[in-house]
Amino acid sequence: MRRRTIHPLVGVTIMLGTVGILYTLFAHPTVLFRQLLFVALFVAAIFLFYRFVYQRRTDSDRWSYGKAVRQSKKLHPRPGRKQTKPAKLKRPLKKRTAIPHLTVIEGKKGKKKNRASF
């Protein structure tokens, strides 16, 4: 099994970044801490935006999706699982009666339509 090596460009970038941070730490420590503070504030702003604005919007979508799933499960139960239903009052079934005022009209069934006339 071969061991993966770091690409030389990535290694040089990491080395230069480390040297730059160490130089700033010893030469200008206040600048380094100020930059770290700005990065922390920026990350906190993104987190708060996500937490209070974006997540509320997706929570309502998630709630609507959950409601739709529950309705779908009621309509289409999965086979093999018993679903507990609340007890309902049994109503007597209405018998269907034939409607006497509707009749079937016999037409010209054997004659084919001339499609060229359309």
C-alpha positions, 0 to 999 in steps of 0.5 A: 500500500503506497503512502500518499504524499503531499503535493509540493505546492501544498507543502510550500503553501503550508510552510510559508503560512506557518512562517508568516504566522510565527513572524507576525506573532513575534514581530507584531503580536497585537496585529495577529490577535486583532486579525484572529478577533476579526476572523472570530467575529466573522465566523460568529456573524455567519453562525448567528445568521444561519441560526436565526435567519436561515434555520427558521426558514428551513424549520418551517419547511421541515415542519411542512414536510413532516406534516405531509409525510404523516398524511401520506402514511395515513393514506398509504400504510406500509404492508406488514406493519399494524397501524393503530387508528383511533376508534371511529363510529361505524355508520351503516353503509348506504346501498347504491341504487340504480338511477332510473332516469339515465339511459344508454343511447345506442349510436352508430358504433360500426361506422368509422369516422372519416379522419380526412374531414377534420 
